[in-house]
């Protein structure tokens, strides 16, 4: 009985210690794997197999670590995993995760631990570690020897050994377990276990503390590397943003310069064309003054001779009136050519258009229809020159309708305080490729035309600070649109 009780007590202590040791080993490896899994996030995130392998190699310096394997999730939508890295690099005989984990297990030979590698609640992969229980089995054998010796020893020695065993072994294990649990909860890698003995558990405490030192250094390096990378990314992003803004600014400046160059070129071309029109008009006006003076003298002599013929006197008055009006037009054209200002007066557009139509519609085969979009209003114009503009436009419309037809003139005033005049005929129309050239000086498609009518109209409209354009479709007639600012 004296021997049996110590043996039973020794077996109980043996079982308690083995179980405690196994739990400690399992807790220790679980904590190691849990901490180590955090170090693997950059390698998986950047798909760096070599870095992962080196980390596994450093983690497996403990000869009791039989293998370390990393499985990586390849598709975010499907929970399937493929082998990413393992140590050692021999052929593996390990289960492949099908869903989200590999079930942990242990037996008398090994402990198998599986841990998910996550980042911001996203599962990147799984690390599985197989730890050998050779040290525990060796310890079991040693305990059996101690048990046999204890069975042969006296009760007092067994009691003393048991007390010493409890005193010298349980305390370090509890210290290690307490520190490991605290680190796991607080994530504070600066905590260290207190060394309470100089035996193997004291060495285990040293190894445990050294592992914590390594984890703390690795964690600090990883944090520093992440901060440096974030700074480089931020700096590079800022440089690219500034470069992009600079390129956009240069492109805008070049586009603006190109537009200004095109606008200047168009203005120079327009000025050159207007100068040509003015020069031609000036020359024609100058040459017409002499024959008009001769015609006026002749009508004067005819009136002296034909005083008694009332019908001829009426025709002579008409001729003299038209000569006076022509001379007035020539005088105004010459004044404009010399740079004198327009003589703007309030003008009744309806009356002016009827007067111009009567002059142009000699055969009286064409009808002018005038429509004001609102009630008729007066416009401040150079009456003499604008009548000439209308005469030229009406003449072109009449020539485009040799069998007669209607000319529609619509006048409107829009909110932008401008007057719009639209003159539409039912003539043969203008071909599309000719629309841009009908206002050019000396351009004409008529056998007897000289090509100054529309170019003179554009010159006079431009001097009124207005615009004139032509719209046409062959066979459907032509529309002349004039826009004038209201003064």
C-alpha positions in Angstrom: 0.0 0.0 0.0 2.9 2.3 0.8 4.3 1.7 -2.7 0.9 1.6 -4.4 -0.2 5.0 -3.3 2.9 6.7 -4.6 2.6 4.8 -7.8 -1.0 5.8 -8.2 -0.1 9.4 -7.3 2.8 9.3 -9.7 0.6 8.0 -12.5 -1.9 10.7 -11.7 0.8 13.4 -11.8 2.2 11.7 -14.9 -1.2 12.0 -16.7 -1.8 15.5 -15.5 1.6 16.7 -16.6 1.5 15.0 -19.9 -1.9 16.5 -20.6 -0.8 19.9 -19.4 2.3 19.7 -21.5 0.3 18.6 -24.5 -2.2 21.5 -24.0 0.7 23.9 -23.5 2.4 22.6 -26.7 -0.9 22.9 -28.5 -1.6 26.4 -27.1 1.9 27.4 -27.9 1.8 26.2 -31.5 -1.7 27.7 -31.9 -0.4 31.1 -30.7 2.7 30.8 -32.9 0.6 29.9 -36.0 -1.8 32.7 -35.2 0.9 35.3 -34.8 2.9 33.9 -37.8 -0.2 34.1 -40.0 -0.2 37.9 -39.7 3.3 38.0 -41.1 2.2 36.2 -44.2 -0.3 38.7 -45.4 2.1 40.8 -47.6 3.5 37.7 -49.3 0.0 36.5 -50.2 -1.2 40.0 -51.1 1.7 40.5 -53.6 1.8 36.8 -54.7 5.4 36.5 -53.5 6.2 32.7 -53.2 9.8 33.2 -52.3 9.1 35.5 -49.4 6.5 33.1 -48.1 9.0 30.2 -48.4 11.7 32.2 -46.4 9.2 33.0 -43.7 8.1 29.3 -43.5 11.8 28.4 -43.3 12.5 30.7 -40.5 9.3 29.6 -38.7 10.4 26.0 -39.1 13.8 26.3 -37.4 12.3 24.3 -34.6 13.1 20.7 -35.5 9.7 19.6 -34.1 7.9 21.5 -36.9 7.6 18.7 -39.4 6.0 20.8 -42.2 4.4 24.2 -42.9 2.1 24.7 -45.8 0.3 27.8 -47.2 -2.8 27.5 -49.3 -3.9 30.5 -51.2 -7.5 31.4 -52.3 -7.4 32.0 -56.0 -10.9 33.2 -56.8 -12.8 35.7 -54.6 -16.1 34.3 -55.7 -15.3 30.6 -55.3 -13.9 29.3 -52.0 -11.2 27.0 -53.6 -7.6 27.0 -52.6 -4.3 26.0 -54.3 -0.9 25.3 -52.9 1.1 28.5 -52.5 4.3 27.6 -50.5 5.5 24.8 -48.2 8.5 23.9 -46.1 10.3 21.5 -46.5 10.0 21.2 -50.3 9.5 17.5 -50.4 6.3 15.9 -51.8 3.3 16.7 -49.6 0.8 14.4 -48.2 -1.6 16.9 -46.7 -5.4 17.5 -47.2 -6.4 20.2 -49.7 -8.9 22.7 -48.3 -12.2 22.4 -50.2 -14.1 25.3 -48.5 -12.8 27.6 -45.9 -10.7 25.6 -43.5 -8.9 22.3 -42.7 -10.0 20.7 -39.5 -7.4 20.7 -36.7 -6.5 17.4 -35.2 -3.8 15.7 -33.1 -2.8 12.1 -32.2 0.1 10.5 -30.3 2.6 11.5 -33.0 1.7 15.0 -34.2 -0.4 18.1 -33.7 -2.0 19.5 -36.9 -3.0 23.2 -36.7 -4.8 25.2 -39.5 -5.3 29.0 -39.4 -6.9 31.4 -41.9 -4.8 34.3 -43.2 -7.0 37.3 -43.3 -6.8 41.0 -44.0 -9.7 43.4 -43.3 -12.2 40.5 -42.9 -11.1 39.0 -46.3 -9.7 35.5 -46.3 -6.6 35.4 -48.4 -5.5 31.8 -47.6 -4.8 29.2 -45.0 -1.6 28.1 -43.2 -1.4 24.6 -41.8 1.4 23.4 -39.5 2.3 19.9 -38.4 4.2 19.7 -35.2 5.8 16.5 -34.0 5.1 15.3 -30.4 8.5 13.6 -30.3 9.5 15.7 -27.3 6.3 14.8 -25.5 6.8 11.1 -26.3 10.4 11.3 -25.1 9.1 12.9 -22.0 6.6 10.1 -21.6 9.4 7.6 -21.8 11.4 9.5 -19.2 8.4 9.7 -16.9 7.9 5.9 -17.3 11.5 5.4 -16.1 11.0 7.8 -13.3 7.8 6.0 -12.5 9.5 2.6 -12.4 12.2 4.1 -10.1 9.6 5.8 -8.1 7.8 2.5 -7.6 10.9 1.0 -6.3 11.7 4.0 -4.1 10.3 4.7 -0.7 7.1 6.7 -0.2 9.0 9.8 1.2 11.2 10.0 -1.9 8.1 9.8 -4.1 6.4 12.5 -2.1 9.4 14.8 -2.3 9.8 14.2 -6.0 6.1 14.9 -6.5 6.3 18.1 -4.5 9.4 19.2 -6.3 7.8 18.3 -9.6 4.8 20.3 -8.9 6.8 23.2 -7.6 9.4 23.3 -10.4 7.4 22.5 -13.5 3.9 23.8 -13.0 4.9 27.3 -12.3 6.9 27.9 -15.6 4.1 26.3 -17.6 1.5 28.5 -16.0 3.7 31.5 -16.6 4.1 30.6 -20.3 0.4 29.9 -20.7 -0.5 33.2 -18.9 1.9 35.2 -21.1 0.7 33.5 -24.3 -2.9 34.1 -23.4 -2.2 37.8 -22.6 -0.4 38.4 -25.9 -3.2 36.7 -27.8 -5.8 39.0 -26.3 -3.9 42.3 -26.2 -1.7 41.8 -29.3 1.1 43.4 -27.4 4.4 41.8 -28.4 6.4 43.6 -25.8 5.2 41.3 -23.0 7.8 38.7 -21.8 7.6 35.6 -19.7 9.4 35.5 -16.3 12.1 32.9 -16.1 11.6 30.9 -12.9 14.0 28.0 -13.4 17.2 27.0 -15.1 16.0 23.7 -16.4 14.4 22.8 -19.8 11.4 24.9 -19.0 13.7 27.8 -18.3 15.2 27.2 -21.7 11.7 27.0 -23.1 11.0 30.3 -21.5 14.1 31.8 -23.1 13.1 30.4 -26.5 9.5 31.7 -26.0 10.9 35.2 -25.2 13.2 35.0 -28.2 10.3 34.1 -30.4 8.4 37.1 -29.1 11.5 39.4 -29.8 11.6 38.1 -33.3 7.8 38.6 -33.8 8.1 42.1 -32.4 11.0 43.0 -34.7 9.2 41.5 -37.7 6.0 43.3 -36.9 7.8 46.6 -36.5 9.6 46.1 -39.8 6.4 45.2 -41.6 4.7 48.3 -40.2 7.7 50.5 -41.3 7.7 48.9 -44.7 3.9 49.5 -45.1 4.3 53.1 -44.1 7.2 53.6 -46.5 5.2 52.0 -49.3 2.2 54.2 -48.6 4.4 57.3 -48.7 6.0 56.2 -52.0 2.6 55.5 -53.5 1.2 58.9 -52.3 4.3 60.7 -53.6 4.1 59.0 -57.0 0.4 59.6 -57.2 1.0 63.3 -56.5 3.7 63.5 -59.2 1.5 61.8 -61.7 -1.4 64.1 -60.9 0.8 67.2 -61.3 2.2 65.8 -64.5 -1.3 65.1 -65.8 -2.5 68.7 -64.9 0.6 70.2 -66.6 -0.1 68.2 -69.8 -3.7 69.1 -69.8 -2.8 72.8 -69.4 -0.3 72.7 -72.2 -2.8 71.0 -74.5 -5.4 73.6 -73.6 -2.9 76.4 -74.3 -1.9 74.9 -77.6 -5.6 74.4 -78.6 -6.4 78.0 -77.7 -3.3 79.2 -79.6 -4.4 77.2 -82.7 -8.0 78.5 -82.5 -6.6 82.1 -82.2 -4.4 81.5 -85.2 -7.2 80.1 -87.3 -9.5 83.0 -86.2 -6.7 85.5 -87.1 -6.2 83.8 -90.5 -9.9 83.9 -91.2 -10.1 87.5 -90.2 -7.2 88.4 -92.5 -8.8 86.5 -95.4 -12.1 88.2 -94.8 -10.4 91.6 -94.5 -8.5 90.9 -97.8 -11.7 89.9 -99.5 -13.6 93.0 -98.2 -10.7 95.2 -99.3 -10.9 93.7 -102.8 -14.6 94.3 -102.9 -14.2 97.8 -101.7 -11.5 98.5 -104.3 -13.5 97.0 -107.1 -16.7 98.9 -105.9 -14.7 102.1 -105.7 -13.3 101.7 -109.2 -16.7 100.8 -110.7 -18.4 103.7 -108.8 -15.8 106.1 -110.1 -16.1 105.0 -113.7 -19.9 105.2 -113.5 -20.0 108.8 -112.4 -18.9 110.2 -115.8 -21.5 108.4 -117.9 -24.2 109.2 -115.4 -23.3 112.9 -115.6 -23.6 112.7 -119.4 -27.0 111.0 -119.2 -28.2 113.7 -116.8 -27.1 116.4 -119.2 -28.8 114.7 -122.0 -32.1 114.4 -120.1 -31.8 118.1 -119.3 -31.5 119.0 -123.0 -34.4 116.6 -123.8 -36.7 118.3 -121.3 -36.0 121.7 -122.9 -36.9 120.3 -126.3 -39.9 118.1 -125.2 -41.8 120.4 -122.9 -45.0 119.9 -124.7 -44.9 116.1 -124.6 -46.2 115.2 -121.1 -45.6 111.4 -121.5 -42.0 111.8 -122.5 -41.5 114.4 -119.8 -42.7 111.8 -117.2 -40.2 109.3 -118.4 -37.5 111.9 -118.4 -38.3 112.7 -114.8 -38.1 109.0 -113.9 -34.7 108.7 -115.6 -33.5 111.8 -113.8 -34.7 110.5 -110.5 -33.0 107.2 -111.0 -29.8 108.9 -112.0 -29.9 111.0 -108.8 -30.5 107.9 -106.7 -27.7 106.0 -108.5 -25.3 108.9 -108.0 -26.3 109.0 -104.4 -25.5 105.3 -104.0 -22.2 105.7 -105.8 -21.3 108.7 -103.5 -22.2 106.6 -100.4 -20.1 103.7 -101.6 -17.1 105.9 -102.2 -17.5 107.4 -98.7 -17.6 103.9 -97.1 -14.5 102.9 -99.1 -12.7 106.0 -97.8 -13.5 104.8 -94.2 -16.4 107.2 -93.4 -19.0 106.0 -90.9 -22.5 104.7 -91.7 -25.4 107.2 -91.6 -27.7 105.2 -89.4 -31.3 106.4 -89.1 -34.5 104.7 -88.0 -35.8 102.8 -91.0 -39.2 101.2 -91.8 -38.0 97.8 -93.1 -41.3 97.0 -94.7 -41.4 100.3 -96.7 -37.7 99.9 -97.6 -38.2 96.3 -98.8 -41.2 97.3 -101.0 -39.2 100.2 -102.5 -36.3 97.8 -103.3 -38.6 95.2 -104.8 -40.3 97.8 -107.1 -36.9 98.7 -108.3 -35.8 95.1 -108.9 -39.1 93.7 -110.2 -39.2 95.5 -113.5 -41.4 93.0 -115.2 -43.8 92.8 -112.2 -43.9 89.0 -112.5 -42.8 88.3 -108.9 -44.5 88.8 -105.6 -42.9 89.9 -102.3 -44.6 88.7 -99.1 -43.4 90.5 -95.9 -44.1 89.0 -92.5 -43.1 90.4 -89.1 -43.0 87.7 -86.4 -44.3 90.4 -84.0 -45.8 93.8 -84.9 -43.8 95.8 -87.4 -40.9 97.8 -85.9 -38.2 100.2 -87.1 -34.5 99.4 -87.2 -31.6 101.9 -87.1 -29.7 101.4 -90.4 -28.0 103.2 -93.2 -31.1 103.4 -95.3 -29.4 104.0 -98.7 -26.9 101.2 -98.4 -29.3 98.7 -96.9 -31.8 99.4 -99.7 -28.9 98.4 -102.1 -28.4 95.2 -100.1 -32.1 94.3 -100.5 -32.1 95.2 -104.2 -29.1 92.9 -104.9 -30.8 90.0 -103.0 -34.1 90.5 -104.7 -32.4 90.7 -108.1 -30.7 87.3 -107.5 -34.0 85.8 -106.4 -35.8 87.1 -109.5 -33.0 85.8 -111.8 -33.4 82.4 -110.1 -37.1 82.4 -111.0 -37.3 83.4 -114.7 -41.0 82.3 -114.9 -42.0 84.3 -111.9 -42.7 83.3 -108.3 -42.9 84.4 -104.6 -40.2 86.0 -102.4 -40.9 85.6 -98.7 -39.3 88.1 -96.3 -39.6 87.4 -92.6 -38.4 89.8 -89.9 -38.1 88.9 -86.2 -36.4 90.1 -83.0 -35.0 87.6 -80.6 -34.2 87.9 -76.8 -30.6 88.6 -77.5 -31.6 92.0 -78.9 -30.8 91.3 -82.5 -32.9 91.6 -85.7 -33.1 88.5 -88.0 -34.2 88.9 -91.6 -34.9 85.8 -93.7 -35.4 86.2 -97.5 -36.5 83.0 -99.3 -37.2 82.4 -103.0 -38.6 79.5 -105.0 -35.7 79.4 -107.5 -33.4 76.8 -108.8 -31.2 76.9 -105.7 -27.5 76.8 -105.1 -25.3 73.7 -105.2 -23.9 72.7 -101.8 -20.2 73.2 -102.8 -21.0 76.7 -104.0 -22.6 78.0 -100.7 -19.2 78.9 -99.2 -18.1 80.8 -102.3 -21.2 82.8 -103.4 -20.0 85.8 -101.2 -16.5 85.8 -102.7 -15.6 88.8 -104.9 -16.0 88.2 -108.6 -17.5 84.8 -108.1 -20.6 84.1 -110.4 -22.2 81.3 -112.3 -24.2 83.6 -114.5 -23.2 84.3 -118.1 -23.7 88.0 -117.7 -22.8 88.4 -114.0 -19.7 90.0 -112.6 -19.8 88.5 -109.1 -20.0 91.7 -107.0 -23.6 91.7 -105.8 -23.4 89.3 -102.8 -19.8 90.2 -101.9 -20.9 93.8 -101.7 -23.9 92.8 -99.5 -21.5 90.9 -97.1 -19.3 94.0 -97.0 -22.1 96.3 -96.2 -23.7 93.9 -93.6 -20.3 93.6 -92.0 -20.0 97.4 -91.7 -23.4 97.2 -89.9 -21.7 94.7 -87.4 -24.0 92.0 -88.8 -23.7 88.6 -90.5 -25.2 87.1 -93.7 -25.3 83.5 -94.7 -26.9 81.5 -97.5 -28.8 78.2 -97.2 -30.1 76.3 -100.3 -31.0 73.0 -101.8 -31.0 72.6 -105.6 -34.5 72.7 -106.9 -36.0 73.9 -103.6 -34.9 77.6 -103.6 -32.5 79.7 -101.6 -32.7 81.4 -98.2 -30.6 84.4 -97.3 -30.4 85.0 -93.5 -29.2 88.3 -92.1 -28.7 89.1 -88.4 -28.1 92.7 -87.2 -27.5 94.0 -83.7 -30.0 96.5 -82.4 -28.5 99.9 -81.5 
